[in-house]
Amino acid sequence: MFRLVAASEVIRGAVPAELVPVFGFLTVLGSAKFLMVALSLAYWNDQSRRRTLLTVVGVAFVAVSVTLALKYWLGLPRPPATVRRIAADPSSVGFPSGHAIAATTVYGGTLVALDRYRDPKLLAATGALVALIGLSRVVVGVHYLGDVLAGFAVGLAMVGVVAVALDRGPSVVFGLAVVCAVPAVILTTVPGDAALAAGGSVGGLAGSLWRTRAERFRSRAERAAVTVGGVAFVGAAIAVVETVEPLVVPTAVANAALVFGVVALPSLVGRFGYFGTTTATD
C-alpha cells in the first residue's frame, strides 16, 4: 500500500505515448553517469568553489551506498516488465528510487553548497526539475510513486548532510562514504553496484587526500584542454568499468581510478606548457 501502486498506474495512464520520450530524457538527468559528468565539469571549471563542489561529490557517494543498502536490505521488487515504456534493464530491487535520491542530493545539494537556496526562482526551478525526474521514473514504468517519494525523503536527508559537511571538508565526507560503503557491499547482490560504492568512495578519499592546491587556469585554452582531457578520461574509464563488470575486484579498481582521476585532475593545472595568452576567468 505504501508504494502507491494504484496511483502509479493512474500516472502512467495519464501520459500519452507521444510524451514518453520526453520523460525518457528527463530520467537520464537523474542517472549516475550524467550526474557524474555534470558534477565533474562544474568541479573542474569553477575555480573558486572547487572544494565546495567536491564536498557535494563526496556526499553523492554517501548517497550511492545508502541507496544500495536500503534497496538490497528491503528487497522490494520493481513494477513488472510489462508496464515499462522504454528499453531498460534495471536491477530487480526498486525501493527507494535511486534516481530520486541522486537528483535530490546532487541538484539540491549543489544549491545549498553554492548558497543559492535563498533565491525563490532558482529554488522553485530546482524543485521542479527534481520532481519531474522522479515522476519520469513512474511514467516509464521502472518505479512506483511510493519509491519516488521515499527517494525524495532520503535525498533531502543527504542535502542536510551537504549542509553539515561543508565545514568538514571533502576528505571527511569521502571517509564517511567509505564507511557507508561497507554495509552496502555486504547487502548488495549485484557485483557492479557493490564495486561502484566501494571503489568510488575509496578513490574519492585517496584523491581528496592526495589533491594539492590547484593553480588557476592561465588561459581559456588551458581550461579547454583540461576539460576536454577530463571528459575523455571519464569516458574511457566508464568504458573500462563496463568492460570488466561483473568481476568485483577489477570493477572496484576501475571505479577507484575513475573517481581518483576526477578529483585529482585540477592539480595538473599549471604543470604543463603554457596554453595561449588570454587569461581565463571564473
N, C-alpha and C positions, 0 to 999 in steps of 0.2 A: 504493500500500500504506500509506503513512504517513497517508493521510486516513481510514483505517479504515472503508471503505465497508461491508464486511460487518457490522461491529459496529453501524454506524449503522442498518442495516436491521433488526437484531435489536431495537434500542431502539425504533424506530418501531413494529415489530410487537407489542412488549410493552405498548404503551399503547393501551387501547381508545378507540374514537371518542368515548365519553362524556366522557373526560377531556381531550380535545384542547382544548376551550375554556379549561380551567384553564391549560394550557401556553401557549395563545394570550395569556392575560392576563399570565403571567409574562414572556413575551418583550417585552411593552410596557415592563416595568420596566427593561429594558436599552436602550430606544430613545433616540436622541439628544434628541428633543423632551421626553420625560418627564424625563430626567436634567437637561436644561437648566432646566426649570421648577422641579424639586425643588431643584437647587443654587441657583437664583436666590432662591427663598423662604428657604432657610437663610441665604444670604449677606445678604439684606436684613434679616432679623429677629434674627440672632444678633449683637447689637451689639458684644460683647466679643471676637468671633473673626472679624470680617469679613475682616481681612487674611489670616488663615489659610485661610478658606474660598475667598477669591479666588485664592489660590495653587492650590487644587485645580481651580478653574475653568480657570486657565491651563494646568495640566498636561493637563486634559481636551482642550484644543485641540491640544496637542502630540500626544496620543494619536490625535486625528482625522487629523492629517497623516500620522503613522506608519502608521496603518491603511490609508489610501488609497494611500500609496506602496507598501506591501507588496502590497496586493490587485492593483493595476494593473501592478506590475512583474512579479509572478509569473503573473498572468493565469489562475489555475486556476478552472475553472467550478464553479458550484453544482450540487447534485443536480438531476436533470431535473424539469421542472414536474409531471410525472405523479405524483411522490411527495409533493407539497405537500398539506397537510391544512388549510390556512387560505388565505383570499384574500390574496395577497401578490404584489407586483411588484418584487422586489429587483433590485439591479444584477446583471449577468451574472457577476461575479467573486466567489469565495466563500472564498478563503483568505488570511489567517486571519479568524475571525469577529469582526466589528466590535462586535457586542453583547457578546461575551465580553470583549473588550478594554475597552469602555466601562464595563461593570458592575464589572469588577475594579478599574479605575482610579478610578472615582468612589466606589464603596462602600468599597473597601479603602483608597483614598487619604484619604477623609474620616475613616476610623477612625484612621489614622496621624496625620493633621493635628490631630485633636482629642485625641490622646494617649489613646485608648481601646482600643488594640490589646492591652493587657495584661489586659483583662477577658476571661477564658476564655469566658464565656457569650456576650458580645457578639461576640467573635471567631468563635465557632462559628456563631452566628446569621447573621453577615455572610457567612461562607464558604458556608453552606448556601444562602443567597439567591443568591449569585453562581453557585454550582454549578447551581442549578435554572434560572436564567436561561440559562446556557449549554446545559443539557440541553434546554431548551424549543426551542432553535434546531434541534436534531436531530429532536425529536419532530414539529415542524410541517413538517419536510422542506425547510428552506432552507439547511442546513449538514450536513456530515459531522462525525462525532465528532472527527476529526483537526483540523478547522478550529477547533473549540471549544477543544481542548486547547492548540493553538498560540496562540489568543487569550488564554487564561489566562496563558500564559508571557509574552506581550508586556505584558499588563495588570500582571503582577507587577513587570515592569521599570519600568512607569510609576509604580507605587506607590513604588518606590525613588527615582524622580525627585521625587516629592512629598516624601519624607523629606529629600532633599538641598536641595530648593528652598525649604523653609520658612524658612531663614535668609537666603535671597537676596532674597525679596520678589516680589510679583506682577508688577511691570514687567519684571524679568529673565526670569521664566517666560514671559510673553507675548512678549517679544523672541525667546526660543528657539522659541516656537510660530510666529512669523513666518518664522524661518529654516527650520524644518522644513516649512513650507507650500510652499517653493519646489520641492523635488523632487516633492511631492505634486501640485502644479499641473502640472508638466511631464509626469508619468506618467499622471495621471488623464484618462480619455477622456469622462467624464460631466461636463458643464459645471457642474451644480448642486453636485456633490461638490467640485470644484475651487474654486468660489466660496465654499463654506462654509469650507474650510480657510483660504483666503487672507483673505477678508473678515472672518470671525470673529476670526482671530488679530490682524489689523490693528486692528479695532475694540476688541478687548480691550486691546491695547497702548496705544492712544490714550486709552481710558477710564481705565486704571490710571495713566497719566502725568498726566492732567487731574484725576483724582479728588483732592478736598481732604479734609481730616479731617471726617468726617461727625459731625454732632451726634447726641446720644442722643434717642430718641423722648421727647417730653414728655407723651404720654398714650397710652392704648390706642387712642383714636380716631385719633390721628395715625399710629400703627403700622398700623391697619387701612386708612386712606386710602392710605398709601404702598404697602402690599401689594396692595390691590385695583387701584390705578392701575398698578402694575408688571405684574401679571398681564394686565391689559387691553392694556398696551403690548406685551408679549411676544406675546400672541395676534394683535394687529394686525400686528406686524412679521413674524411667521411667515406670515400670510396674504399679505402683500406679497411675501415671498420666493417663495412658491409660485406667485404670480401672474406674476412676471417671469421665472421659470425657463422655458426653459433659457438665456436671454440671460446671458452670463457677467458682463459689467460691472455691469448693474443688479442682478443677484443678489448679486454680491460687495459692492456698496454697501449693499444692504438687509441683508445679514448683518453688515456692519461696524456699521451703525446699530443693529441689534438688540443686539449684544454691548456696544457702547459704552453704550447706554441701560441695560442690566442692570448694568454695572459702575459707572456714574455715578449711578444713582438714589439711593443713600444720601446723596449730597452735597446733595440737596434737602431733607433732613430739617432742620426748624427754620427754613426760609427763608420760610415762608408763615404765614398766620394760625394762631392757637393753636387746636388741636383738643381741646376738652374740658378737664377739670381733674384727671383721675386720672393719676398718674404711671405710666408704663409701666416694666416690669421685664424683664430678660432671661429 
